[in-house]
Amino acid sequence: MRRMIFLAIGLFLFSISSFAQEVIYPKAEVFGGFSISSIPGVASFDPTTGLPTSSRKSFKGWQGSANFNITHRLGIVGDFGGQYASIPGFTFFGITSSGVSLNSYQFLFGPRLMFRRSKVTPFVHAMFGGLKEGIGSISVTASGLSITTPAVSSTGLGMAFGGGMDINISDRLALRVPQFDWTLRHIGSTTILGVTVPGAWSTGQIRFGIGLVVKAGGK
């Protein structure tokens, strides 16, 4: 009886390993494409009144990632992106301000869970790393005097939670439509004129990506 039990367990384990070997999936999946990031609270100026306004701003740019698969369902992904926008200048009561460029960069890493099908591959992920945001130099002219502020940028701890879907075109190529991420960025504390402003989380940024996925190797 004991031999029969051990034989049954051995056959069961062998069947599991055989099934796992039959599952074919790529060693790596490389994505590249177009990206849009929507960020709230970006200040702009009304060209008529010159007064500052605040609204959600769309940044457009690029996005790329490399997913290294551990199993047919689990992978480790490195995700990178850069988006750009601009705010036009204004003239008000003899004061002229130049336009200003804005940028946002993401560099994130984490696990990805995939649900592979013959035609589509939905996935979800949680990524951690950093987010960098910057603003270009601004020139302000008044009464013949011109002042130019330098470009500044800040980098903080970043996280992204989201997912997406790949539509399989062939064994080696897929179309990602789209990838969605809710991104969070921690803004560190700063001291201005002796007053310390505590750090806080910025939670309103969302990002969409669409493009092609190239699959390499096979397991």
N, C-alpha and C positions, 0 to 999 in steps of 0.2 A: 504493500500500500504506500509506504514512504517513497519507494522508487517511482510509483505512478504519480504521486503528488509533485515530486521534483521534476519529472518528465513534463507534466502539464505546465508547471511554472516556466520551464525552459522553452517550451513551444510558444507560450504566451509572450515571453520576452523576445523571442526570435521574430514572432509575427509583428510586434511593435517596431522593431528595428527595420524589418523589411518594408513596412508601411512608410516609415520615415525616409527610407532611401528612395522610395518611389515618388516622393514629393519633390518636384523640380522647381527651383527658384533661383534667381540671379544672386551672385555674390555681392554685387553692388548696383545701386541705381543712382544715376547722376541727373539732377534736374537743373534746368536753366530757363529763365524766361522774364516776362514783364511783371512788375510789381507796383501796387498802389498802397500807400499807407495813409490812413486818415487820422489826424492828430487834432484834439480839441484844444481850445484856449490859445490859439496862435494869434497874436496881436497884429492888426493891420490898421490902415488909416483911410478914412473916408476922403476921397479926392476932392469933394466939394467943400466940406467943413474943416478938413485937416484933423478932425478928432479921432482918437484911437478907438478901434472896435475890436471885438474878440469873437472868433467863430471857429468852427471846425475847418481845417485846411487839408486839402488833398495833396500828397507828395507822390510823384511818379518816378520810377526808376527800374532797377533790376533786382533779381533774386536768384540765388543758386544754392544747391545743397548736394551732399553726397551721403547716401544711406548705405551702410555696411550691414548686411543681413547675417544674424547669428543663427536664426532658424527661419522657416518659411513664414512665420508670423512676427518675429521680434527682430528689430534692427536698432542700430545706433546711428543717429543722424547728426551731421554738422551743417548748420544752415546760416547763410550769409546774405545780407541784402543792403541796398543803398537806394534811398529815394530823395528827390530834390524838389524844391518849390521856390517861388520868389514872391515878394511883396512889392508892388509898384511904388514909386516915389510920389510926392505931392508938393504943391505950392500953395501956401496959405498966409495971407497978410505979410507978404514979402519974405517969408521963410520957405526955403526950398530944401527938400530932402531927397536924396537919391533912393533908388530901389535897393532892396536887400535880398540876398540869397539865403536860403535855408536848406539844411540837409539833415538826414537821419540815417544812421547805420546800425545794423544788427549783426551780432556774431554769437550764435547760440548752439548748444549741444544737448542731446538727451535721447531717451529711448523712444522708439516708434513702434506701434502695434498695427499690423496689417491684416486684412481679411481678404485673402487672395481668391479671386474667381477667374473663370476663363476669359471673361470680357472686361471686367473692371476690378480694381483693387482699392477699396476704401481704406483709410488709415486714420489713426489718431496719434497724437504725440504730446509730450511735455518737455520743453527745452529750457535750458538755463545758460546764462552767460552775461553778455554786456550789451548795452544800447548807448550809442553816442549820438548826440544832437548838437548842431552848430549853427551859428548865424554869421553871415559875412560882414564886412566893414560897411559903415554907413557914413555918408557925407551930408552935413547940414550947412547951408549957406544962409547968412542973414546980414544985411547991411554991409555987404562986401567982404565979410569975414567968413571963412570956411573952417569947419571942424570935422575931422574924420575919426571915427571910433574904430579900433582894431577888430578883426574877426575873433570870435570867441567860440569855444566848444566845451562840452562837459560829457563825461562818460560815467555811467552808473550801472549798478547791478540790474540785469534784465531777465525776464522770464516770458515764455510764450506758451500758450495752451491752445490747441486747435487740431486741425486735421484737414482732410481733403479726399479727392478721388482721382485715380489714374484710369483712363480709358485705354485699354491695350490695343494698339494698332497692329503690332506684330510681337514675336517673341523677344525682340530687342528694342522696341520703341513703344512709348505710350504718350498720351496727351493728358496733362494735369489740368483739370477744370473744376474748380480751382483748388488752391490751398488757402485756408483761412486760419489766421492766428490772432488771438487776443493777447496783446503784449503789455507787459507791466515794466515800468522803469523806476528805480529808486533814485531820487534826487538827494544828494548828500547835504548835510547842514552847511550853512555859510554864515560868515560874520561880516556885517555891514555897519560901519561907523560904531563899532563896539557892541552892536546888537546881534545876537546869534539867532539865526532862523533855523529851526530844527528841520531835519530831513523828512521826506514824505514820499509816498508811492504815487506815481502817475499811472492811472489805470484805464484811461479812456482811449488808448491807441489801438487801432485794428489794422490788419494788413491782409491784402489779397495778392495771390500770385498765380499766374497762368503761364504754361510753357510746355516744353518737351522733356521727357524722361528717357534717358538712354540706359539700357540694362546691360551689365557686363558680367561675363562668366556664368557659371551655373553650378548648382549643388544638387 
